[in-house]
Amino acid sequence: MPAAIAIGRVFIANRGEVAVRIVRACQKLGLESVVGFAEPDRSSLAVRLADRAICIGPARASESYLDHERVVSAAIATGCDAVHPGYGFVAESADFAELCRAQGLVFVGPSSEVLRSMGDKSAARTAAMAAGVPVLPGSPPLASLDDIALETLEFPLLLKAVAGGGGRGIRVVEDASALAGAFDIACREAQASFGDGRVYLEKLIRRARHLEVQVLADGHGTVVHLGERECSVQRRHQKVLEEAPAVVDPSVRRSVLDSAVQLADWLGYQGAGTVEYVLDADTGDAWFIEMNPRLQVEHGVTEQVTGVDIVGQQLVIAAGHSLAFGQDDVLTSGHAIQWRMTAESVEDGLIPRPGLITRWQPPESIGLRIDTHCYAGYAVPPFYDSLLAKLIAYGPTREDAIRRLDSAAASFEVVGVPTTLDLCRAVLAEPDFQRGDVSTTWLDGVIEAIGERRSVGT
């Protein structure tokens, strides 16, 4: 059982909108914040808002945000008690968490043992099965195709990187003739992206929906869920739009909520985490696929419908305190939808287009929350992801949230870089989306149809 620890100053080992989000959570709790920034982020909003900021290296992430020694040294040099990794970069690194703790710093996240087991997707599947959670059929890690009896396979299948994440390291295999080629490519991609070339097989669900459950666990025996999110609107396996709650049968909801808490409890989890599931849109069956042992980009939609400050709770838990509420105290009300606005556009082929923002005029309206690090005069750097802002619309009903998000996308003024605001409005207008009848490949078809219509029009 963790003892309470005095945390007064928090080092933020990240950038962009999540760094701003953590700064604001620290302010709310009366904690000092220090932002570690790479040189291109010197003029970022997080640097402006934090109590202090320190440069941790050049643009290359491997020499700044991903350099464990530099980050920890900067945290110690600025007198910090804890390190919040946000998401991405070092957020799921067991080695980084161990280094922080070895140097007397509180790592805002679960133990290195949990990070190591959940970071290995195959080990996570094994843990989930041991916890009694339904897991999508698949294989153990494969060093070669000789490790599996090919005649036992049922196609189509997914090849997935054991150390994968962010939609990378995934290949669809339609039949046996394509397996060898796909295996070689997947192994090379996995090695290049994650430094780990291992892959495994997983059953492919043709019309798959992506559900996830937000959990909080305090290390004192309390584990609660904050409801589920729907994350099926994806482009090339990367989430674009998320909402809470999901449009699902109550029995499916109960099943994933219960099993998520069951897994977190079995792991002895501490902190905020997300348990992810694939749902067969045709049969209604749901299976565990992985657990993200960190904050999620889409945490804001859950905050809007529950009123729980997830980032604040991460800091409270990291300090060794018990949660001040139990499961019966968590009430969900209304509906929230988030759009990830990036510096891309359909016309540009959704290729990131960094540049100088010369006008930035976000809308202000009831039920609208905008998480961003951008402002007029901000130069979007070419070195990192192209996320500009998260538009989160909340309403009493899903229909209200859709209308408010559409209105926000229509009135948001950005000049200097392209944005995906038009794509947001196109998605919201689709009858399939309005019915909640989407899958993880649905958006790719919508984008293709938009491109074809524009091509005919020109």
C-alpha positions as CSV (number, residue, x, y, z in Angstrom):
1,M,0.0,0.0,0.0
2,P,1.6,3.3,-1.1
3,A,2.3,6.0,1.6
4,A,1.4,9.6,1.0
5,I,4.2,11.6,-0.6
6,A,4.6,15.4,-0.5
7,I,4.4,16.7,-4.1
8,G,4.9,20.4,-4.6
9,R,6.4,20.7,-8.0
10,V,5.7,18.6,-11.1
11,F,8.0,18.2,-14.1
12,I,6.0,17.9,-17.4
13,A,7.8,15.6,-19.8
14,N,5.8,16.3,-22.9
15,R,4.6,19.0,-25.3
16,G,1.6,20.4,-27.1
17,E,-1.9,20.4,-25.7
18,V,-1.3,17.7,-23.2
19,A,1.5,19.8,-21.6
20,V,-1.0,22.7,-21.3
21,R,-3.6,20.3,-19.8
22,I,-1.2,19.1,-17.1
23,V,-0.1,22.7,-16.3
24,R,-3.7,23.6,-15.7
25,A,-4.3,20.6,-13.5
26,C,-1.3,21.6,-11.4
27,Q,-2.6,25.1,-11.1
28,K,-6.0,23.7,-9.9
29,L,-4.3,21.6,-7.2
30,G,-2.0,24.4,-6.1
31,L,1.1,22.6,-7.5
32,E,4.0,24.3,-9.3
33,S,4.7,23.1,-12.8
34,V,7.9,22.9,-14.8
35,V,7.8,22.2,-18.6
36,G,10.7,20.5,-20.3
37,F,10.8,21.7,-23.9
38,A,12.7,20.9,-27.0
39,E,14.1,24.0,-28.8
40,P,11.3,24.3,-31.4
41,D,8.8,24.5,-28.5
42,R,10.4,27.4,-26.8
43,S,7.5,29.7,-27.6
44,S,4.8,27.1,-26.9
45,L,1.7,27.9,-24.8
46,A,2.8,25.4,-22.1
47,V,6.1,27.2,-21.7
48,R,4.2,30.5,-21.3
49,L,1.8,29.1,-18.7
50,A,4.1,27.0,-16.6
51,D,5.8,28.4,-13.4
52,R,9.1,27.5,-15.0
53,A,10.4,25.9,-18.2
54,I,13.8,24.4,-19.1
55,C,15.2,23.4,-22.5
56,I,15.9,19.6,-22.7
57,G,17.5,19.5,-26.1
58,P,17.1,20.0,-29.9
59,A,14.2,19.2,-32.2
60,R,15.1,15.6,-32.6
61,A,12.9,13.7,-30.1
62,S,15.6,11.1,-29.5
63,E,17.8,13.9,-28.2
64,S,15.1,15.7,-26.1
65,Y,11.7,14.2,-25.2
66,L,12.8,10.6,-25.6
67,D,16.2,11.1,-23.9
68,H,15.6,9.6,-20.4
69,E,18.7,10.9,-18.8
70,R,18.1,14.5,-20.1
71,V,14.5,14.5,-18.9
72,V,15.3,13.2,-15.4
73,S,18.3,15.5,-15.0
74,A,16.2,18.5,-15.9
75,A,13.5,17.4,-13.4
76,I,16.1,17.1,-10.7
77,A,17.8,20.4,-11.6
78,T,14.6,22.3,-11.3
79,G,13.7,20.8,-7.9
80,C,10.7,18.8,-9.0
81,D,9.2,16.0,-6.9
82,A,7.3,14.2,-9.6
83,V,7.3,13.7,-13.4
84,H,4.1,13.6,-15.4
85,P,4.8,12.0,-18.8
86,G,1.4,12.8,-20.5
87,Y,0.9,10.4,-23.4
88,G,3.3,9.4,-26.1
89,F,7.1,9.8,-25.8
90,V,8.1,8.2,-22.4
91,A,4.6,7.7,-21.0
92,E,4.7,3.9,-21.4
93,S,8.4,3.4,-20.8
94,A,9.1,1.0,-17.9
95,D,12.8,2.0,-18.1
96,F,11.9,5.7,-17.8
97,A,9.6,5.0,-14.8
98,E,12.4,3.0,-13.1
99,L,14.9,5.7,-13.7
100,C,12.6,8.4,-12.2
101,R,12.0,6.3,-9.1
102,A,15.7,5.4,-8.7
103,Q,16.4,9.2,-8.7
104,G,13.8,9.9,-6.0
105,L,11.2,11.2,-8.4
106,V,7.5,10.2,-8.3
107,F,6.5,8.8,-11.7
108,V,2.9,9.8,-12.4
109,G,1.7,6.4,-13.7
110,P,1.6,2.7,-12.8
111,S,4.5,0.6,-11.7
112,S,7.3,-0.3,-14.1
113,E,6.2,-3.9,-13.9
114,V,2.7,-3.1,-15.1
115,L,4.1,-0.8,-17.8
116,R,6.3,-3.6,-19.0
117,S,3.6,-6.2,-19.1
118,M,1.0,-3.9,-20.7
119,G,3.5,-2.5,-23.2
120,D,4.0,-6.0,-24.6
121,K,0.7,-6.6,-26.3
122,S,1.1,-10.4,-26.2
123,A,1.9,-10.3,-22.5
124,A,-1.1,-8.1,-22.0
125,R,-3.3,-10.7,-23.7
126,T,-1.9,-13.3,-21.4
127,A,-2.6,-11.2,-18.3
128,A,-6.1,-10.5,-19.4
129,M,-6.8,-14.2,-19.9
130,A,-5.4,-15.0,-16.5
131,A,-7.7,-12.3,-15.1
132,G,-10.7,-14.0,-16.7
133,V,-11.3,-11.3,-19.3
134,P,-12.5,-12.3,-22.8
135,V,-9.6,-12.0,-25.2
136,L,-9.8,-11.9,-29.0
137,P,-8.4,-15.2,-30.4
138,G,-4.8,-14.9,-31.5
139,S,-1.3,-16.4,-31.2
140,P,1.8,-15.9,-29.0
141,P,4.7,-13.9,-30.4
142,L,6.1,-15.4,-33.6
143,A,9.8,-15.3,-34.4
144,S,9.0,-17.0,-37.7
145,L,6.0,-18.6,-39.4
146,D,7.5,-22.0,-38.4
147,D,6.3,-21.2,-34.9
148,I,2.7,-21.9,-35.9
149,A,0.7,-24.6,-37.7
150,L,-0.5,-22.7,-40.7
151,E,-3.3,-25.3,-41.4
152,T,-5.0,-24.2,-38.1
153,L,-5.3,-20.6,-39.1
154,E,-8.7,-19.0,-40.0
155,F,-8.5,-16.0,-42.3
156,P,-8.7,-13.1,-42.5
157,L,-6.2,-12.2,-39.8
158,L,-4.3,-9.2,-38.4
159,L,-0.6,-9.2,-38.0
160,K,0.3,-6.9,-35.1
161,A,3.5,-5.7,-33.5
162,V,4.0,-7.0,-30.0
163,A,5.3,-3.5,-29.0
164,G,2.9,-1.7,-31.2
165,G,0.8,1.5,-30.6
166,G,-0.7,4.5,-32.3
167,G,-2.1,2.4,-35.1
168,R,1.4,1.4,-36.3
169,G,2.7,-2.1,-36.9
170,I,-0.6,-3.6,-38.2
171,R,-1.1,-5.6,-41.4
172,V,-4.3,-7.3,-42.7
173,V,-3.8,-10.8,-44.1
174,E,-6.7,-12.0,-46.3
175,D,-5.5,-15.5,-47.1
176,A,-2.6,-17.9,-46.7
177,S,-0.9,-16.8,-49.9
178,A,-0.4,-13.3,-48.5
179,L,0.9,-14.4,-45.1
180,A,4.6,-14.7,-45.8
181,G,4.9,-11.4,-47.5
182,A,2.9,-9.6,-44.9
183,F,4.8,-11.2,-42.1
184,D,8.2,-10.0,-43.4
185,I,6.9,-6.5,-43.9
186,A,5.2,-6.4,-40.4
187,C,8.4,-7.6,-38.7
188,R,10.5,-4.9,-40.5
189,E,8.0,-2.2,-39.6
190,A,7.8,-3.3,-36.0
191,Q,11.6,-3.3,-35.7
192,A,11.9,0.2,-37.3
193,S,9.1,1.7,-35.3
194,F,9.6,0.1,-31.9
195,G,13.0,-1.6,-31.9
196,D,11.2,-4.9,-31.5
197,G,10.5,-7.0,-34.5
198,R,8.2,-9.5,-32.9
199,V,4.6,-9.8,-34.2
200,Y,1.6,-11.9,-33.3
201,L,-1.6,-13.0,-35.1
202,E,-5.1,-11.9,-34.1
203,K,-8.5,-12.6,-35.5
204,L,-9.8,-9.9,-37.8
205,I,-13.3,-8.7,-37.2
206,R,-14.7,-7.4,-40.5
207,R,-17.0,-4.8,-39.0
208,A,-15.2,-3.9,-35.9
209,R,-16.0,-1.2,-33.4
210,H,-13.5,0.1,-30.9
211,L,-14.6,0.6,-27.3
212,E,-12.5,1.5,-24.4
213,V,-13.1,1.9,-20.6
214,Q,-11.5,4.5,-18.5
215,V,-10.3,3.2,-15.1
216,L,-8.8,4.8,-12.0
217,A,-7.1,2.8,-9.3
218,D,-5.5,4.3,-6.1
219,G,-3.3,1.5,-4.9
220,H,-5.3,1.3,-1.7
221,G,-7.8,-1.2,-3.0
222,T,-10.2,1.1,-4.8
223,V,-10.7,0.6,-8.6
224,V,-13.4,2.4,-10.4
225,H,-14.4,2.9,-14.0
226,L,-15.6,6.2,-15.5
227,G,-17.7,4.6,-18.2
228,E,-16.8,3.7,-21.8
229,R,-15.8,5.6,-24.9
230,E,-16.5,4.9,-28.6
231,C,-13.4,5.3,-30.7
232,S,-14.4,3.7,-34.0
233,V,-14.0,6.7,-36.2
234,Q,-10.4,6.0,-37.3
235,R,-8.1,6.7,-40.2
236,R,-5.6,4.0,-40.8
237,H,-6.0,2.6,-37.3
238,Q,-5.6,6.0,-35.7
239,K,-8.4,7.6,-33.8
240,V,-9.9,10.8,-35.2
241,L,-13.2,11.2,-33.3
242,E,-14.2,9.8,-29.9
243,E,-17.4,10.0,-27.8
244,A,-18.8,9.1,-24.5
245,P,-20.9,7.2,-23.8
246,A,-20.9,4.7,-26.7
247,V,-24.0,3.8,-28.7
248,V,-24.1,0.2,-27.5
249,D,-26.5,-2.4,-26.0
250,P,-26.6,-2.1,-22.2
251,S,-25.5,-5.7,-21.8
252,V,-22.3,-5.0,-23.9
253,R,-21.7,-1.9,-21.8
254,R,-22.0,-3.8,-18.5
255,S,-19.7,-6.6,-19.8
256,V,-16.8,-4.3,-20.8
257,L,-17.1,-2.1,-17.7
258,D,-17.0,-5.0,-15.3
259,S,-14.1,-6.8,-17.1
260,A,-12.0,-3.6,-17.2
261,V,-12.3,-3.2,-13.4
262,Q,-11.6,-6.9,-13.0
263,L,-8.4,-6.6,-15.1
264,A,-7.1,-3.4,-13.3
265,D,-7.8,-5.0,-9.9
266,W,-6.0,-8.3,-10.9
267,L,-3.0,-6.3,-12.1
268,G,-2.8,-4.3,-8.8
269,Y,-3.0,-1.2,-11.0
270,Q,-2.3,2.3,-9.8
271,G,-3.2,5.5,-11.7
272,A,-5.3,6.2,-14.7
273,G,-5.6,3.6,-17.5
274,T,-7.7,2.6,-20.4
275,V,-8.8,-1.0,-21.2
276,E,-9.5,-1.4,-24.9
277,Y,-11.9,-3.7,-26.7
278,V,-13.0,-4.7,-30.2
279,L,-16.7,-5.1,-30.7
280,D,-18.1,-7.2,-33.5
281,A,-20.8,-4.8,-35.0
282,D,-22.7,-7.7,-36.4
283,T,-22.7,-10.1,-33.4
284,G,-22.3,-7.8,-30.5
285,D,-19.4,-9.8,-29.1
286,A,-16.7,-7.8,-27.3
287,W,-13.1,-8.9,-26.7
288,F,-10.1,-7.3,-24.9
289,I,-7.3,-6.2,-27.2
290,E,-4.9,-4.1,-25.0
291,M,-4.5,-1.8,-22.1
292,N,-3.0,1.7,-22.3
293,P,-1.4,2.3,-18.9
294,R,-1.4,6.1,-19.2
295,L,-3.6,9.2,-20.0
296,Q,-5.4,9.0,-23.3
297,V,-5.8,11.8,-25.8
298,E,-9.5,11.4,-25.6
299,H,-9.8,11.6,-21.8
300,G,-11.7,14.9,-22.1
301,V,-14.9,13.4,-23.3
302,T,-15.0,11.2,-20.1
303,E,-14.3,14.3,-18.0
304,Q,-17.2,16.1,-19.6
305,V,-19.8,13.4,-18.9
306,T,-18.6,12.5,-15.4
307,G,-17.2,15.7,-14.0
308,V,-14.1,13.8,-12.8
309,D,-10.8,15.6,-13.4
310,I,-8.7,12.6,-14.6
311,V,-5.4,14.4,-14.8
312,G,-6.0,15.8,-11.3
313,Q,-6.8,12.4,-10.0
314,Q,-3.5,11.1,-11.6
315,L,-1.6,13.5,-9.4
316,V,-3.6,12.7,-6.3
317,I,-3.0,9.0,-6.8
318,A,0.7,9.5,-7.5
319,A,1.0,11.3,-4.2
320,G,-0.2,8.2,-2.5
321,H,-3.7,9.3,-1.6
322,S,-6.9,7.3,-1.8
323,L,-9.6,8.2,-4.2
324,A,-12.2,10.3,-2.4
325,F,-15.1,8.5,-4.2
326,G,-16.2,5.0,-5.1
327,Q,-18.0,3.5,-8.0
328,D,-21.5,4.4,-6.8
329,D,-20.4,8.1,-6.7
330,V,-19.5,8.1,-10.4
331,L,-22.5,9.4,-12.3
332,T,-22.6,9.8,-16.1
333,S,-24.8,12.6,-17.6
334,G,-25.3,13.8,-21.2
335,H,-23.0,13.1,-24.2
336,A,-19.6,14.4,-25.3
337,I,-17.9,14.1,-28.7
338,Q,-14.3,15.0,-29.5
339,W,-12.7,15.9,-32.9
340,R,-9.0,15.9,-33.2
341,M,-8.3,18.9,-35.4
342,T,-4.9,18.6,-37.2
343,A,-2.9,20.7,-39.6
344,E,-4.0,18.6,-42.5
345,S,-6.8,18.7,-45.1
346,V,-8.5,16.2,-47.4
347,E,-7.5,18.4,-50.4
348,D,-3.8,17.9,-49.3
349,G,-4.3,14.1,-49.0
350,L,-4.3,14.5,-45.2
351,I,-0.5,15.1,-45.2
352,P,0.7,17.2,-42.2
353,R,1.3,20.8,-43.3
354,P,3.2,22.7,-40.6
355,G,3.5,26.5,-40.8
356,L,2.8,29.9,-39.1
357,I,-0.7,30.4,-37.7
358,T,-1.6,34.0,-38.6
359,R,-5.1,33.9,-37.3
360,W,-6.5,31.8,-34.6
361,Q,-10.1,32.5,-33.5
362,P,-11.7,29.6,-31.7
363,P,-15.5,29.8,-31.1
364,E,-16.9,30.3,-27.6
365,S,-20.3,28.7,-26.9
366,I,-22.2,26.7,-24.3
367,G,-21.1,23.1,-24.0
368,L,-17.8,23.6,-26.0
369,R,-14.3,22.8,-24.6
370,I,-11.2,23.4,-26.6
371,D,-7.9,21.8,-25.5
372,T,-5.1,23.4,-27.5
373,H,-1.5,24.8,-27.4
374,C,-2.0,27.0,-30.4
375,Y,-2.5,30.8,-30.8
376,A,-2.2,33.5,-33.5
377,G,1.6,33.8,-34.2
378,Y,2.4,30.2,-33.2
379,A,4.6,28.3,-35.6
380,V,3.5,24.7,-35.9
381,P,6.8,22.8,-36.0
382,P,7.4,20.1,-38.6
383,F,9.1,17.7,-36.2
384,Y,6.1,16.3,-34.2
385,D,2.5,15.3,-34.7
386,S,0.1,17.7,-36.5
387,L,-2.5,18.0,-33.7
388,L,-3.7,21.6,-33.3
389,A,-6.6,21.3,-30.9
390,K,-9.3,18.9,-29.5
391,L,-12.8,20.2,-30.0
392,I,-15.0,18.6,-27.3
393,A,-18.7,19.3,-27.5
394,Y,-21.1,18.4,-24.7
395,G,-24.9,18.3,-24.7
396,P,-27.8,16.7,-22.8
397,T,-28.2,14.2,-25.8
398,R,-25.9,12.9,-28.5
399,E,-27.9,14.9,-31.1
400,D,-27.2,18.1,-29.1
401,A,-23.5,17.3,-28.9
402,I,-23.4,16.7,-32.7
403,R,-25.0,20.0,-33.4
404,R,-22.7,21.9,-31.0
405,L,-19.6,20.3,-32.5
406,D,-20.8,21.0,-36.1
407,S,-21.4,24.7,-35.1
408,A,-17.9,24.9,-33.5
409,A,-16.2,23.4,-36.6
410,A,-18.1,25.8,-38.9
411,S,-17.1,29.0,-36.9
412,F,-13.5,28.1,-35.9
413,E,-11.2,30.5,-37.9
414,V,-7.7,29.4,-38.6
415,V,-5.4,31.0,-41.2
416,G,-1.9,29.9,-42.1
417,V,-2.2,26.1,-41.9
418,P,-4.9,23.8,-43.3
419,T,-7.2,22.0,-40.9
420,T,-9.5,19.0,-40.8
421,L,-12.5,21.1,-39.8
422,D,-14.3,20.5,-43.1
423,L,-13.8,16.7,-42.7
424,C,-15.3,17.0,-39.1
425,R,-18.4,18.5,-40.5
426,A,-18.6,15.9,-43.3
427,V,-18.3,13.1,-40.7
428,L,-21.0,14.6,-38.5
429,A,-23.4,14.9,-41.4
430,E,-23.1,11.3,-42.5
431,P,-26.3,9.3,-41.7
432,D,-24.3,6.3,-40.6
433,F,-22.5,8.4,-38.0
434,Q,-25.7,10.0,-36.8
435,R,-27.2,6.5,-36.2
436,G,-24.0,5.4,-34.5
437,D,-23.5,2.7,-37.2
438,V,-19.8,3.0,-37.8
439,S,-16.7,0.7,-37.7
440,T,-13.0,1.2,-37.6
441,T,-12.7,1.2,-41.4
442,W,-15.8,3.4,-42.0
443,L,-14.0,6.7,-42.1
444,D,-11.5,5.5,-44.8
445,G,-14.5,5.0,-47.1
446,V,-16.0,8.4,-46.3
447,I,-12.7,10.1,-47.1
448,E,-12.4,8.2,-50.4
449,A,-16.0,9.2,-51.3
450,I,-15.2,12.8,-50.6
451,G,-12.2,12.7,-52.8
452,E,-14.2,11.1,-55.6
453,R,-16.9,13.7,-55.4
454,R,-14.4,16.5,-55.5
455,S,-12.6,14.9,-58.4
456,V,-15.9,14.7,-60.4
457,G,-16.8,18.3,-59.4
458,T,-13.5,19.6,-60.8
